[in-house]
Amino acid sequence: MKTSSILSLAFALALLFTSCGKKDNQAEEAESPTDALQAFADKAKEMGKRETVDPIDFRKLKELMPEELIGLKRIEATGEKSGAMGFTVSTAQARYKGDKDESIVIEIVDTGGIAGVSTMALATWSMAEIDKETADGYEKTTQLDGYKAFEKYNSTIKAGEINVLVADRYVVNVEGNNISVDQLKEALKDINLVKLEALK
């Protein structure tokens, strides 16, 4: 996701959650779409109460990107710190390529500057339980190494992604083409999530 899109979406969600948060939360036995939206907004409001911090230098995020990933060579590594409307995020991205047209893109985003709202914008799946199968693949929320995660894979075209939420501020995205699910998971293991969580 482009950083400008992240900032725009975070700003829009901030306005939405502020509006929804003003309504009284009344429990009903059957959850309507309105109730679901309210629960979503309440969770975002709760996350938003956490202390905001300045995003770390994107160069520290780039350091977590290995030169080689499951046998694929890194062909590009970029990073930036961007802000708009008072929101700031740090982003690092690395691209990897193999000899047989395999490719992986790793993206790490630090949303520290916009706390809960930005996390919701980047990881809406973290607020839900998803378990879906189709003729071509699946998508589901899960736990990977103790972190909330989202998996999506299309077995027909051998493409998929794994997204992980770390410390409620870092979002790690691993996307691959001509790659198996197991390879995506192995690639994620090469990113030191424990070290990422400890970054300040």
Phi and psi restraints in degrees (value plus and minus 20) as a CYANA .aco file:
   2 LYS   PHI     -87.0   -47.0
   2 LYS   PSI     124.4   164.4
   3 THR   PHI     -79.5   -39.5
   3 THR   PSI     -58.6   -18.6
   4 SER   PHI     -82.5   -42.5
   4 SER   PSI     -57.0   -17.0
   5 SER   PHI     -87.7   -47.7
   5 SER   PSI     -58.6   -18.6
   6 ILE   PHI     -79.4   -39.4
   6 ILE   PSI     -68.1   -28.1
   7 LEU   PHI     -84.5   -44.5
   7 LEU   PSI     -61.5   -21.5
   8 SER   PHI     -84.3   -44.3
   8 SER   PSI     -63.6   -23.6
   9 LEU   PHI     -86.9   -46.9
   9 LEU   PSI     -60.1   -20.1
  10 ALA   PHI     -81.9   -41.9
  10 ALA   PSI     -62.2   -22.2
  11 PHE   PHI     -84.0   -44.0
  11 PHE   PSI     -63.5   -23.5
  12 ALA   PHI     -83.0   -43.0
  12 ALA   PSI     -62.2   -22.2
  13 LEU   PHI     -87.1   -47.1
  13 LEU   PSI     -54.0   -14.0
  14 ALA   PHI     -79.7   -39.7
  14 ALA   PSI     -64.7   -24.7
  15 LEU   PHI     -85.1   -45.1
  15 LEU   PSI     -61.5   -21.5
  16 LEU   PHI     -83.0   -43.0
  16 LEU   PSI     -67.3   -27.3
  17 PHE   PHI     -88.5   -48.5
  17 PHE   PSI     -53.5   -13.5
  18 THR   PHI     -83.5   -43.5
  18 THR   PSI     -62.2   -22.2
  19 SER   PHI     -86.5   -46.5
  19 SER   PSI     -67.5   -27.5
  20 CYS   PHI     -87.2   -47.2
  20 CYS   PSI     -52.7   -12.7
  21 GLY   PHI     -86.9   -46.9
  21 GLY   PSI     -36.3     3.7
  22 LYS   PHI    -101.2   -61.2
  22 LYS   PSI     -32.3     7.7
  23 LYS   PHI    -106.3   -66.3
  23 LYS   PSI     130.8   170.8
  24 ASP   PHI     -93.1   -53.1
  24 ASP   PSI     122.3   162.3
  25 ASN   PHI    -117.4   -77.4
  25 ASN   PSI      84.3   124.3
  26 GLN   PHI    -129.5   -89.5
  26 GLN   PSI     103.2   143.2
  27 ALA   PHI     -97.7   -57.7
  27 ALA   PSI     120.1   160.1
  28 GLU   PHI    -151.3  -111.3
  28 GLU   PSI     134.3   174.3
  29 GLU   PHI     -83.6   -43.6
  29 GLU   PSI     -62.5   -22.5
  30 ALA   PHI    -121.7   -81.7
  30 ALA   PSI     107.3   147.3
  31 GLU   PHI    -104.9   -64.9
  31 GLU   PSI      98.0   138.0
  32 SER   PHI    -109.4   -69.4
  32 SER   PSI     148.7   188.7
  33 PRO   PHI     -74.9   -34.9
  33 PRO   PSI     -56.2   -16.2
  34 THR   PHI     -84.2   -44.2
  34 THR   PSI     -61.8   -21.8
  35 ASP   PHI     -83.1   -43.1
  35 ASP   PSI     -60.3   -20.3
  36 ALA   PHI     -83.7   -43.7
  36 ALA   PSI     -62.4   -22.4
  37 LEU   PHI     -84.3   -44.3
  37 LEU   PSI     -60.0   -20.0
  38 GLN   PHI     -85.0   -45.0
  38 GLN   PSI     -61.8   -21.8
  39 ALA   PHI     -82.5   -42.5
  39 ALA   PSI     -59.9   -19.9
  40 PHE   PHI     -82.0   -42.0
  40 PHE   PSI     -65.8   -25.8
  41 ALA   PHI     -85.6   -45.6
  41 ALA   PSI     -59.1   -19.1
  42 ASP   PHI     -82.7   -42.7
  42 ASP   PSI     -60.1   -20.1
  43 LYS   PHI     -85.8   -45.8
  43 LYS   PSI     -61.7   -21.7
  44 ALA   PHI     -83.6   -43.6
  44 ALA   PSI     -59.6   -19.6
  45 LYS   PHI     -83.8   -43.8
  45 LYS   PSI     -59.9   -19.9
  46 GLU   PHI     -82.8   -42.8
  46 GLU   PSI     -64.8   -24.8
  47 MET   PHI     -86.0   -46.0
  47 MET   PSI     -54.8   -14.8
  48 GLY   PHI     -87.7   -47.7
  48 GLY   PSI     -36.7     3.3
  49 LYS   PHI     -95.8   -55.8
  49 LYS   PSI     -34.1     5.9
  50 ARG   PHI     -89.1   -49.1
  50 ARG   PSI     131.6   171.6
  51 GLU   PHI     -83.6   -43.6
  51 GLU   PSI     109.9   149.9
  52 THR   PHI    -106.1   -66.1
  52 THR   PSI     125.9   165.9
  53 VAL   PHI    -153.9  -113.9
  53 VAL   PSI     140.8   180.8
  54 ASP   PHI     -90.0   -50.0
  54 ASP   PSI     115.7   155.7
  55 PRO   PHI     -78.0   -38.0
  55 PRO   PSI     126.1   166.1
  56 ILE   PHI     -93.9   -53.9
  56 ILE   PSI     147.8   187.8
  57 ASP   PHI     -79.8   -39.8
  57 ASP   PSI     108.3   148.3
  58 PHE   PHI     -80.8   -40.8
  58 PHE   PSI     -40.8    -0.8
  59 ARG   PHI     -85.2   -45.2
  59 ARG   PSI     -51.4   -11.4
  60 LYS   PHI     -88.0   -48.0
  60 LYS   PSI     -53.7   -13.7
  61 LEU   PHI     -89.7   -49.7
  61 LEU   PSI     -59.0   -19.0
  62 LYS   PHI     -82.5   -42.5
  62 LYS   PSI     -51.8   -11.8
  63 GLU   PHI     -84.0   -44.0
  63 GLU   PSI     -39.6     0.4
  64 LEU   PHI    -102.0   -62.0
  64 LEU   PSI     -27.9    12.1
  65 MET   PHI    -109.7   -69.7
  65 MET   PSI      91.0   131.0
  66 PRO   PHI     -89.0   -49.0
  66 PRO   PSI     137.8   177.8
  67 GLU   PHI     -90.5   -50.5
  67 GLU   PSI     -45.5    -5.5
  68 GLU   PHI    -154.2  -114.2
  68 GLU   PSI     121.0   161.0
  69 LEU   PHI    -155.2  -115.2
  69 LEU   PSI      97.2   137.2
  70 ILE   PHI      21.6    61.6
  70 ILE   PSI      22.2    62.2
  71 GLY   PHI      66.8   106.8
  71 GLY   PSI     -22.6    17.4
  72 LEU   PHI    -116.5   -76.5
  72 LEU   PSI     119.4   159.4
  73 LYS   PHI    -106.7   -66.7
  73 LYS   PSI     118.8   158.8
  74 ARG   PHI     -94.1   -54.1
  74 ARG   PSI     106.2   146.2
  75 ILE   PHI    -129.0   -89.0
  75 ILE   PSI     -31.6     8.4
  76 GLU   PHI    -181.3  -141.3
  76 GLU   PSI     122.4   162.4
  77 ALA   PHI    -161.5  -121.5
  77 ALA   PSI     102.9   142.9
  78 THR   PHI    -151.4  -111.4
  78 THR   PSI     145.5   185.5
  79 GLY   PHI    -182.8  -142.8
  79 GLY   PSI     137.9   177.9
  80 GLU   PHI    -182.0  -142.0
  80 GLU   PSI     136.5   176.5
  81 LYS   PHI    -141.4  -101.4
  81 LYS   PSI      98.1   138.1
  82 SER   PHI    -148.5  -108.5
  82 SER   PSI     131.9   171.9
  83 GLY   PHI    -165.3  -125.3
  83 GLY   PSI     134.0   174.0
  84 ALA   PHI    -181.0  -141.0
  84 ALA   PSI     120.7   160.7
  85 MET   PHI      34.6    74.6
  85 MET   PSI      14.2    54.2
  86 GLY   PHI      65.1   105.1
  86 GLY   PSI     -21.3    18.7
  87 PHE   PHI    -122.4   -82.4
  87 PHE   PSI     120.6   160.6
  88 THR   PHI    -156.9  -116.9
  88 THR   PSI     117.9   157.9
  89 VAL   PHI    -156.0  -116.0
  89 VAL   PSI     132.4   172.4
  90 SER   PHI    -131.6   -91.6
  90 SER   PSI     115.3   155.3
  91 THR   PHI    -153.6  -113.6
  91 THR   PSI     116.6   156.6
  92 ALA   PHI    -147.7  -107.7
  92 ALA   PSI     122.2   162.2
  93 GLN   PHI    -160.8  -120.8
  93 GLN   PSI     122.1   162.1
  94 ALA   PHI    -155.5  -115.5
  94 ALA   PSI     121.2   161.2
  95 ARG   PHI    -134.6   -94.6
  95 ARG   PSI     118.7   158.7
  96 TYR   PHI    -147.1  -107.1
  96 TYR   PSI     124.5   164.5
  97 LYS   PHI    -155.8  -115.8
  97 LYS   PSI     122.7   162.7
  98 GLY   PHI    -130.7   -90.7
  98 GLY   PSI     158.3   198.3
  99 ASP   PHI     -97.6   -57.6
  99 ASP   PSI     -36.6     3.4
 100 LYS   PHI    -136.1   -96.1
 100 LYS   PSI      17.1    57.1
 101 ASP   PHI      48.8    88.8
 101 ASP   PSI      -2.7    37.3
 102 GLU   PHI     -97.6   -57.6
 102 GLU   PSI     124.7   164.7
 103 SER   PHI    -168.2  -128.2
 103 SER   PSI     127.1   167.1
 104 ILE   PHI    -158.6  -118.6
 104 ILE   PSI     120.1   160.1
 105 VAL   PHI    -141.8  -101.8
 105 VAL   PSI     106.6   146.6
 106 ILE   PHI    -129.6   -89.6
 106 ILE   PSI     111.6   151.6
 107 GLU   PHI    -151.3  -111.3
 107 GLU   PSI     111.2   151.2
 108 ILE   PHI    -141.6  -101.6
 108 ILE   PSI     106.8   146.8
 109 VAL   PHI    -141.1  -101.1
 109 VAL   PSI     108.8   148.8
 110 ASP   PHI    -120.6   -80.6
 110 ASP   PSI      95.1   135.1
 111 THR   PHI    -120.5   -80.5
 111 THR   PSI      -1.8    38.2
 112 GLY   PHI     -70.3   -30.3
 112 GLY   PSI     -55.9   -15.9
 113 GLY   PHI     -90.0   -50.0
 113 GLY   PSI     -38.4     1.6
 114 ILE   PHI    -144.9  -104.9
 114 ILE   PSI      -9.5    30.5
 115 ALA   PHI      25.6    65.6
 115 ALA   PSI    -153.3  -113.3
 116 GLY   PHI     -79.9   -39.9
 116 GLY   PSI     -58.1   -18.1
 117 VAL   PHI     -81.4   -41.4
 117 VAL   PSI     -66.1   -26.1
 118 SER   PHI     -88.3   -48.3
 118 SER   PSI     -56.1   -16.1
 119 THR   PHI     -82.0   -42.0
 119 THR   PSI     -61.3   -21.3
 120 MET   PHI     -83.9   -43.9
 120 MET   PSI     -56.9   -16.9
 121 ALA   PHI     -86.0   -46.0
 121 ALA   PSI     -58.0   -18.0
 122 LEU   PHI    -108.0   -68.0
 122 LEU   PSI     -47.9    -7.9
 123 ALA   PHI    -154.3  -114.3
 123 ALA   PSI      38.8    78.8
 124 THR   PHI     -80.1   -40.1
 124 THR   PSI     -49.2    -9.2
 125 TRP   PHI     -82.2   -42.2
 125 TRP   PSI     -43.2    -3.2
 126 SER   PHI     -89.1   -49.1
 126 SER   PSI     -34.8     5.2
 127 MET   PHI    -116.5   -76.5
 127 MET   PSI     -16.6    23.4
 128 ALA   PHI    -153.1  -113.1
 128 ALA   PSI     149.2   189.2
 129 GLU   PHI    -135.3   -95.3
 129 GLU   PSI      96.8   136.8
 130 ILE   PHI    -141.4  -101.4
 130 ILE   PSI     112.9   152.9
 131 ASP   PHI    -172.3  -132.3
 131 ASP   PSI      79.1   119.1
 132 LYS   PHI    -155.5  -115.5
 132 LYS   PSI     116.8   156.8
 133 GLU   PHI    -145.8  -105.8
 133 GLU   PSI     122.9   162.9
 134 THR   PHI    -149.5  -109.5
 134 THR   PSI    -199.4  -159.4
 135 ALA   PHI     -85.9   -45.9
 135 ALA   PSI     -44.0    -4.0
 136 ASP   PHI    -121.0   -81.0
 136 ASP   PSI     -38.2     1.8
 137 GLY   PHI     155.0   195.0
 137 GLY   PSI    -166.5  -126.5
 138 TYR   PHI    -176.8  -136.8
 138 TYR   PSI     148.2   188.2
 139 GLU   PHI    -169.0  -129.0
 139 GLU   PSI     120.4   160.4
 140 LYS   PHI    -180.9  -140.9
 140 LYS   PSI     134.4   174.4
 141 THR   PHI    -110.7   -70.7
 141 THR   PSI     128.5   168.5
 142 THR   PHI    -178.6  -138.6
 142 THR   PSI    -192.8  -152.8
 143 GLN   PHI    -140.9  -100.9
 143 GLN   PSI     109.8   149.8
 144 LEU   PHI    -145.5  -105.5
 144 LEU   PSI      95.6   135.6
 145 ASP   PHI      34.4    74.4
 145 ASP   PSI      14.4    54.4
 146 GLY   PHI      66.7   106.7
 146 GLY   PSI     -19.6    20.4
 147 TYR   PHI    -126.4   -86.4
 147 TYR   PSI     122.5   162.5
 148 LYS   PHI     -84.3   -44.3
 148 LYS   PSI     113.4   153.4
 149 ALA   PHI    -164.6  -124.6
 149 ALA   PSI     143.0   183.0
 150 PHE   PHI    -151.1  -111.1
 150 PHE   PSI     109.9   149.9
 151 GLU   PHI    -136.7   -96.7
 151 GLU   PSI     119.4   159.4
 152 LYS   PHI    -163.7  -123.7
 152 LYS   PSI     108.5   148.5
 153 TYR   PHI    -166.8  -126.8
 153 TYR   PSI     119.0   159.0
 154 ASN   PHI    -135.0   -95.0
 154 ASN   PSI      87.9   127.9
 155 SER   PHI     -92.2   -52.2
 155 SER   PSI     -41.4    -1.4
 156 THR   PHI     -89.4   -49.4
 156 THR   PSI     -63.2   -23.2
 157 ILE   PHI    -124.4   -84.4
 157 ILE   PSI     -17.3    22.7
 158 LYS   PHI      33.4    73.4
 158 LYS   PSI      33.9    73.9
 159 ALA   PHI    -157.2  -117.2
 159 ALA   PSI     125.7   165.7
 160 GLY   PHI    -191.0  -151.0
 160 GLY   PSI    -194.5  -154.5
 161 GLU   PHI    -172.1  -132.1
 161 GLU   PSI     133.0   173.0
 162 ILE   PHI    -151.0  -111.0
 162 ILE   PSI     108.3   148.3
 163 ASN   PHI    -138.4   -98.4
 163 ASN   PSI     114.6   154.6
 164 VAL   PHI    -149.1  -109.1
 164 VAL   PSI     117.3   157.3
 165 LEU   PHI    -122.6   -82.6
 165 LEU   PSI     103.7   143.7
 166 VAL   PHI    -139.9   -99.9
 166 VAL   PSI     104.6   144.6
 167 ALA   PHI      36.4    76.4
 167 ALA   PSI       6.1    46.1
 168 ASP   PHI      37.0    77.0
 168 ASP   PSI       1.5    41.5
 169 ARG   PHI    -164.2  -124.2
 169 ARG   PSI     -47.3    -7.3
 170 TYR   PHI    -120.8   -80.8
 170 TYR   PSI     113.3   153.3
 171 VAL   PHI    -138.9   -98.9
 171 VAL   PSI     102.2   142.2
 172 VAL   PHI    -128.3   -88.3
 172 VAL   PSI     103.4   143.4
 173 ASN   PHI    -135.7   -95.7
 173 ASN   PSI     107.9   147.9
 174 VAL   PHI    -141.1  -101.1
 174 VAL   PSI      95.2   135.2
 175 GLU   PHI    -140.0  -100.0
 175 GLU   PSI     117.7   157.7
 176 GLY   PHI    -159.2  -119.2
 176 GLY   PSI     131.0   171.0
 177 ASN   PHI    -146.5  -106.5
 177 ASN   PSI     121.6   161.6
 178 ASN   PHI      36.1    76.1
 178 ASN   PSI      21.4    61.4
 179 ILE   PHI    -153.2  -113.2
 179 ILE   PSI     125.2   165.2
 180 SER   PHI    -104.9   -64.9
 180 SER   PSI     146.1   186.1
 181 VAL   PHI     -81.8   -41.8
 181 VAL   PSI     -63.0   -23.0
 182 ASP   PHI     -81.0   -41.0
 182 ASP   PSI     -57.6   -17.6
 183 GLN   PHI     -86.7   -46.7
 183 GLN   PSI     -58.5   -18.5
 184 LEU   PHI     -80.8   -40.8
 184 LEU   PSI     -63.0   -23.0
 185 LYS   PHI     -87.6   -47.6
 185 LYS   PSI     -57.8   -17.8
 186 GLU   PHI     -85.0   -45.0
 186 GLU   PSI     -59.2   -19.2
 187 ALA   PHI     -82.1   -42.1
 187 ALA   PSI     -61.5   -21.5
 188 LEU   PHI     -82.3   -42.3
 188 LEU   PSI     -56.8   -16.8
 189 LYS   PHI     -84.1   -44.1
 189 LYS   PSI     -44.5    -4.5
 190 ASP   PHI     -97.6   -57.6
 190 ASP   PSI     -27.6    12.4
 191 ILE   PHI    -116.8   -76.8
 191 ILE   PSI     100.6   140.6
 192 ASN   PHI     -96.5   -56.5
 192 ASN   PSI      71.1   111.1
 193 LEU   PHI     -88.8   -48.8
 193 LEU   PSI     -50.2   -10.2
 194 VAL   PHI     -86.0   -46.0
 194 VAL   PSI     -62.3   -22.3
 195 LYS   PHI     -86.4   -46.4
 195 LYS   PSI     -58.2   -18.2
 196 LEU   PHI     -81.7   -41.7
 196 LEU   PSI     -64.6   -24.6
 197 GLU   PHI     -81.7   -41.7
 197 GLU   PSI     -50.2   -10.2
 198 ALA   PHI    -103.5   -63.5
 198 ALA   PSI     -30.5     9.5
 199 LEU   PHI     -86.2   -46.2
 199 LEU   PSI     119.3   159.3
